[in-house]
Amino acid sequence: MLARAVAHISASALSDNLSALSARAGVPLLLPVKADAYGHGLGLVARVAAQHPGVWGMAVASPQEAAQLAALNTGKPILLLTPPMSAEVGPLADLGVRLPVASLAEAEALPAHARAHLKVDTGMNRLGARPAEAVGIGQRLAERGLLEGAYTHFASADEPDLSFAHTQLERFQGVLGQLPPVLAHASNGGGILSLGRIPGMGLARPGLASYGFAPPHLRSVLPLTPVMTLRARITHIHTAYPGESVSYGGLWYAQQETVVATVGMGYADGYPRNATLRASVLVAGERRPTLGRICMDQMMVDVSGLEVAVGDWVQLWGPHDLTVSDVAEWGGTIEYEVLTGLGARVERAGVE
């Protein structure tokens, strides 16, 4: 069957982004590939990461993701970023997955062949041990020969005001100073772009930045390129006459005879329904508005005056002209949510 929508993933853009981020951080990368590699397709992204000299390993958010990534046999280390259930610890350690540890009980429960990364909560207040507790946990892991790394997470390194990021970094470095040498990592994409090289860090974890996006005030720091181009097919073409409405609720009425293309992409596929009456797409190289309410499986587009046919591709976003950032703004959300919300009906395809 022919795909109605395809997300084309550029291996070269991803590789270039990884090289630029690793160079700015001054250390190898621990690439987050959680949530199906931020919607880009785990297999496609892992293949690029496996071949990239600047990537030390990959990070995931769930044990299921860790097992899926381990099955790809990339040869790169895998770190689970969130706590596993006790019954999952042994199987994950058997797969070679690096495990997060944030308590003495977790440290004692690890099997002897496990490798651990101490999670330090320096102010995010989401996961991890507070600095005063983290030192003892890290020392116990070191005594057992299990301590490979230590990490924290910046809460606001992508904001113009970096005062709290510096506070978090000081807290983290205070913990590191009381532990044997480990692979330390703190910087997300915002941290790499705003802080650059950080003394004492052995890795960096750029998430969304790896896939080509940065906060507006940091976009001039590095030449990052969005990795995904999303296209969907025209499935029907018809004419709406003056006074006729298009889609649910009568939100849009034709003022003149309008050629309407129905496109096979909707909110069930991850296109924001809240972008209704604001969104536009690229048809035959021209930006054209969507018409009426965005539906579960489809959207309608004004293609008046264009030479188009059923089966032609419409571009919903890409690296230039019309990007995920535009779609996120129209939908009242952020790039993370749009990309990770891309549905399973959207085929992922790699391009060089």
C-alpha positions in Angstrom: 0.0 0.0 0.0 1.2 3.6 -0.7 2.0 5.7 2.3 -0.3 8.7 2.9 2.4 10.5 4.8 6.2 10.1 4.9 8.8 11.7 7.3 12.1 11.8 5.4 15.1 11.8 7.8 18.3 13.3 6.5 21.3 11.3 7.7 23.7 14.1 6.6 21.9 16.8 8.5 21.8 14.7 11.6 25.5 13.8 11.3 26.4 17.5 10.7 24.4 18.6 13.8 26.1 15.9 16.0 29.5 17.0 14.8 28.8 20.7 15.5 27.4 20.0 19.0 30.2 17.7 20.0 32.7 20.3 18.9 31.1 23.0 20.9 30.7 20.9 24.0 34.3 19.7 23.6 33.3 16.1 24.5 31.5 13.1 22.9 27.8 12.9 22.9 25.3 10.7 24.8 22.5 11.1 22.2 18.9 11.0 23.5 16.9 8.7 21.3 13.8 8.4 23.5 10.3 8.7 22.1 11.3 7.0 18.9 14.3 9.4 18.5 12.0 12.4 19.0 9.7 11.1 16.4 12.4 10.6 13.8 12.5 6.8 13.9 14.8 4.9 16.4 16.3 2.6 13.8 17.2 5.4 11.3 18.7 7.6 14.0 20.6 4.8 15.8 22.2 3.8 12.5 23.6 7.3 12.0 24.7 7.5 15.6 26.4 4.1 15.5 28.7 5.4 12.7 29.4 8.8 14.1 32.8 9.2 15.9 31.4 12.0 18.1 28.7 9.8 19.7 29.7 7.8 22.8 26.3 6.3 23.4 22.6 6.7 23.3 20.0 7.5 26.0 16.4 6.3 26.4 13.6 6.9 28.8 12.0 3.5 29.3 13.2 -0.1 29.7 11.2 -1.0 26.6 13.1 1.5 24.6 16.4 0.2 26.1 15.5 -3.3 25.0 14.5 -2.1 21.5 17.7 -0.2 21.1 19.9 -3.1 22.5 18.3 -5.4 19.8 19.7 -3.1 17.1 23.3 -4.1 18.2 24.8 -0.7 17.4 27.9 -1.3 19.5 27.3 1.9 21.5 26.5 2.1 25.2 22.9 2.6 26.2 21.9 4.7 29.3 18.4 4.4 30.8 17.6 7.9 32.1 14.6 7.0 34.3 14.3 4.5 37.2 13.5 0.9 36.3 11.2 -1.3 38.4 13.1 -3.7 40.6 12.1 -6.7 38.4 13.6 -5.0 35.4 17.1 -4.3 36.8 18.6 -7.8 36.2 17.4 -8.1 32.6 18.5 -4.6 31.8 22.0 -5.3 33.3 22.2 -8.5 31.3 21.6 -6.4 28.1 24.5 -4.1 29.1 22.2 -1.1 29.7 23.7 1.5 32.0 21.3 2.1 34.9 20.4 5.3 36.8 20.9 5.1 40.6 19.5 7.7 43.0 19.4 5.8 46.4 21.5 3.5 48.5 18.8 0.9 48.2 19.1 1.0 44.4 22.9 0.9 44.7 22.8 -2.2 46.8 20.3 -3.9 44.6 22.4 -3.8 41.5 23.9 -7.1 40.3 27.7 -7.3 40.3 27.9 -7.0 36.5 25.8 -3.8 36.3 27.2 -0.4 35.3 25.6 2.6 37.0 25.3 6.4 36.4 24.6 8.3 39.6 21.6 10.7 39.1 22.0 13.9 41.0 19.1 16.3 41.5 20.6 19.8 41.5 17.3 21.7 41.3 15.1 20.1 38.6 13.2 18.3 41.3 12.1 15.5 39.0 14.5 12.6 39.6 17.7 11.9 41.4 19.4 12.2 44.8 20.1 15.6 46.4 23.8 16.5 46.4 24.3 15.7 50.1 22.9 12.2 49.6 24.4 11.7 46.2 28.0 11.7 47.5 27.4 8.7 49.7 25.5 6.8 47.1 28.3 7.5 44.5 30.9 6.4 46.9 29.1 3.1 47.6 28.7 2.4 43.9 32.5 3.1 43.5 33.3 0.7 46.3 31.3 -2.0 44.5 33.1 -1.2 41.2 29.8 -0.2 39.5 30.1 3.5 39.1 30.7 4.5 35.5 29.1 7.9 35.3 27.2 10.7 37.1 24.7 13.1 35.7 22.2 15.9 36.3 19.8 17.9 34.2 19.6 21.6 33.6 16.1 23.1 34.2 16.7 26.4 32.4 19.9 26.3 30.4 17.9 27.2 27.3 16.7 30.5 28.9 18.4 33.9 28.5 19.0 34.0 32.3 21.6 31.4 33.1 22.0 32.1 36.8 20.1 29.0 37.9 22.0 26.9 35.4 25.3 28.0 37.0 23.9 27.2 40.5 23.0 23.7 39.3 26.4 23.2 37.8 28.2 24.3 41.0 26.1 21.8 43.0 26.9 19.0 40.6 30.6 19.8 40.5 30.6 19.8 44.3 29.4 16.2 44.2 31.9 15.2 41.5 34.7 16.6 43.6 34.0 14.0 46.3 33.9 11.0 43.9 36.5 9.1 41.9 36.8 10.2 38.2 33.6 9.3 36.3 31.9 10.1 33.0 30.1 13.2 34.1 27.3 14.8 32.0 25.0 17.7 32.5 24.5 19.7 29.3 21.3 19.3 27.3 21.1 21.1 23.9 20.4 24.4 25.6 23.4 23.9 27.9 25.8 23.1 25.0 24.7 26.2 23.1 24.6 28.6 26.0 27.5 27.3 28.2 29.8 25.6 25.7 32.6 23.6 27.2 32.2 22.8 30.9 35.2 21.8 33.0 34.9 18.3 34.4 32.3 17.0 31.9 33.0 13.9 29.9 29.8 13.8 27.9 27.0 16.0 26.7 23.3 15.1 26.0 21.8 17.2 23.2 18.2 16.2 22.6 16.2 18.5 20.3 19.3 20.3 19.2 20.6 17.1 17.6 17.5 17.0 15.4 18.0 20.6 14.3 16.2 23.0 16.7 17.4 25.6 19.2 15.7 28.3 21.2 15.3 31.5 19.2 18.0 33.5 21.1 20.6 30.6 20.6 20.0 29.9 16.9 23.0 31.9 15.8 25.4 30.0 18.0 25.6 26.9 15.7 24.3 26.2 12.2 21.9 23.4 13.1 19.7 21.9 10.3 16.2 20.4 11.0 16.6 16.7 10.1 13.0 15.8 9.2 11.0 16.8 6.1 7.3 15.7 6.3 5.2 15.2 3.3 1.6 13.9 2.7 -0.3 12.9 -0.4 -3.2 14.7 -2.0 -6.0 12.1 -1.9 -8.9 14.1 -3.5 -9.4 17.3 -5.4 -12.7 19.1 -5.7 -14.2 22.6 -6.0 -15.9 24.6 -3.2 -18.4 27.2 -4.5 -19.1 30.6 -3.0 -21.1 30.3 0.2 -20.0 26.6 0.8 -18.2 25.7 4.0 -15.2 23.3 4.3 -14.7 20.8 7.2 -16.4 20.6 10.6 -18.2 23.5 12.3 -18.4 25.9 9.3 -15.3 27.8 10.3 -14.4 28.6 6.7 -16.7 29.6 3.9 -15.6 30.1 0.2 -15.9 33.7 -0.9 -15.1 32.6 -4.4 -14.8 29.4 -6.4 -11.9 27.6 -4.7 -10.1 24.4 -5.7 -9.7 22.3 -2.6 -7.2 19.5 -2.1 -7.8 17.0 0.6 -4.4 15.8 2.1 -3.9 12.5 4.0 -2.6 13.9 7.3 -4.5 14.9 10.4 -4.3 15.2 14.2 -4.3 11.4 14.6 -1.0 11.5 12.7 0.4 14.2 14.9 -0.5 17.4 13.1 -1.9 19.9 15.7 -5.6 20.3 15.5 -5.1 23.7 17.2 -3.4 24.9 14.1 -6.8 25.2 12.4 -7.3 28.4 10.5 -3.6 29.3 11.0 -1.6 26.5 9.2 -0.3 26.5 5.7 1.6 24.0 3.7 3.9 23.9 0.6 2.2 22.8 -2.6 4.2 22.8 -5.8 6.7 25.1 -4.0 4.0 27.6 -3.0 2.8 28.2 0.5 -0.9 27.6 0.6 -3.4 27.9 3.5 -5.3 25.0 5.1 -9.1 25.5 5.0 -11.4 24.9 7.9 -11.0 22.5 10.8 -8.0 20.1 10.7 -9.6 16.6 10.9 -8.4 13.3 12.5 -7.0 11.9 9.2 -7.1 14.7 6.7 -6.7 18.4 6.1 -8.0 20.6 3.3 -5.8 23.0 1.3 -6.5 25.8 -1.2 -4.7 24.8 -4.4 -6.5 27.2 -6.8 -4.4 28.0 -9.8 -1.9 25.2 -9.3 -1.3 22.2 -11.5 -1.7 19.3 -9.0 -3.2 15.8 -9.1 -4.3 13.1 -6.7 -1.1 11.4 -5.4 1.0 14.5 -5.5 3.0 15.3 -2.4 2.4 18.3 -0.1 5.1 19.4 2.3 4.0 20.0 5.8 7.3 21.0 7.2 11.0 20.8 6.4 14.4 22.4 7.0 13.6 25.7 5.3 10.7 28.0 4.5 8.2 26.2 6.6 9.5 24.4 9.7 8.3 22.5 12.7 8.7 25.7 14.6 6.0 27.3 12.5 3.7 24.4 13.0 4.3 24.4 16.7 3.5 28.1 16.9 0.3 27.7 14.9 -0.7 24.9 17.3 0.2 26.7 20.5 2.8 24.2 21.5 6.5 23.4 21.2 8.6 21.6 18.7 9.1 18.7 21.1 5.4 17.9 21.2 4.9 18.1 17.5 7.8 15.9 16.6 7.2 13.3 19.3 3.5 13.2 18.6 4.1 12.1 15.0 2.0 9.0 14.6 2.8 5.4 13.6 0.8 5.8 10.3 3.5 8.3 9.1 6.2 6.2 7.4 9.8 7.1 8.3 12.3 7.0 5.5 16.0 7.7 5.5 17.7 9.9 3.0 21.4 10.6 2.7 
